[in-house]
Amino acid sequence: MDKLLNKFGYRLAHYLSHSNEDLESVSTCSREELESALKKGDVLLVDGSSRVSTAIKYITQSTWSHAALYIGKRETRSREFSGEPELIEADLRKGVQAVPLSTYCHMHTRICRPVGLSEDEIQKVVRFMKDKIGYKYDLKNIFDLARYLIQSPPVPQKHRRRLLALGSGDPTKAICSSLIAQAYQLVEYPILPVIDVGEGDSKAVKKSQEEILHIRHHSLFAPRDFDVSPYFKIIKPTIRKGFDHHKLNWADD
């Protein structure tokens, strides 16, 4: 039975990974600008166009459907893209793997950078991710996300966060954002804040606090959380070294 479910799961993953060219995002910076702006330990968010991206964007009400960790230039583990900058991600079909930056440099992306980490802490985060290469993608996550492609349920926005409570809990399986969140939690780096709730606060505020406390578990983080986190700096490659709009060459009408 497990073998049959795995076979079906991988076929489903292949189907969900298919990209819709009409929905593909466009990069807002050149590959050179993106590469020069990235630093080891950065989180690269991606505006994906696959079928599963549609489900993730609906659930999280966000542009970002995928997250990968930048680990610098490839060392000597493979000749496939030796010397290229690379990322580690959890892919639906291939599981946790290293991929070249060129995989996403043509797409709409966002760089989220942790602030104040020491070199040793960054190395721990990177090492954690490298050690997970070869792990499988959590198939239960695939089955759960697939439901929202059949029919998007009318779930109120305040309850959609609970839809991220997915996965089998198997330590040899992962999803993209939860794996990165787990890596940062290893060095006790926060992603979302904890809000102090006073006695006079409304029920809505207290409910929101419960949600935030609940999602502190790494398995419930989404790509958007790195974007909205007050502890990650947003790096925009095109203005990183200064920007003068007077130097732009506008096309004549």
SULCOR-V111544 format. One record per backbone hydrogen bond with DSSP energy under -0.5 kcal/mol. CO is the residue of the C=O (numbers start at 0). NH is the residue of the N-H. If there is no record, write none. Layout:
co=[CO,CO]
nh=[NH,NH]
This chain:
co=[0,1,2,3,4,5,6,7,8,9,10,11,12,14,15,15,17,18,19,20,29,30,31,32,33,38,41,41,42,42,43,44,45,45,45,46,48,49,50,51,52,53,54,55,56,56,65,67,68,69,71,78,80,83,84,85,85,86,87,88,88,90,94,95,96,98,99,100,100,103,105,107,109,109,110,111,112,117,118,119,120,121,122,123,124,125,126,127,128,129,131,134,135,136,137,137,138,139,140,141,142,143,144,145,145,146,150,152,155,155,156,158,159,160,161,163,169,171,173,174,175,176,177,178,179,180,181,182,183,183,184,187,190,191,192,194,195,197,201,202,203,204,205,206,207,208,209,210,212,213,216,217,221,222,222,223,223,224,228,230,232,232,233,234,234,235,235,236,238,243,244,247]
nh=[4,5,6,7,8,9,10,11,12,13,14,15,16,17,50,51,50,20,22,23,33,34,35,36,37,41,43,69,44,111,67,109,47,64,65,24,19,53,54,55,56,57,58,59,60,61,45,43,87,40,85,81,83,73,100,70,71,98,68,90,96,94,90,133,88,86,102,103,104,106,26,46,44,111,234,42,232,121,122,123,124,125,126,127,128,129,130,131,131,132,134,95,173,138,140,141,142,143,144,145,146,146,147,148,149,150,152,154,158,159,159,161,162,163,164,165,172,135,137,178,179,180,181,182,183,184,185,186,186,188,187,189,230,190,194,196,197,200,205,206,207,208,209,210,211,212,213,214,215,216,219,220,224,225,226,226,227,228,231,114,112,234,235,110,236,238,239,239,241,246,247,249]
